Amino acid sequence: MSLQWMAWTMPTAIFFGTIAGLLILFTILAIRFPETPRRGVLTIETTRGDRLFITLLGSAFINAGWLALSGQPQWWALGICALYAYAVFRWV
């Protein structure tokens, strides 16, 4: 498969494939196991999809900040994002 039409690299394709996979998975989970919204530390009602959105948005800021402020490999930011995702899904 050629990814040249949009200057895609394999990491970019994997990233967007992962996001698409998560959206499909969360849609299946919402259909199969309906969820009532819950209140967490933000004191707003959130569902799994809301928490996924908050996680993706926060992870984008973490990675952008990491690129701007650190000369370290991006893998460290990925680890921070994983901890952030755990915290959001646990407490938000």
Secondary structure, DSSP 8 states (H G I E B T S, - for coil): ---GGGT--HHHHHHHHHHHHHHHHHHHHHHHS----EE-TT-SEE-HHHHHHHHHHHHHHHHHHHHHH--S-HHHHHHHHHHHHHHHHHH-
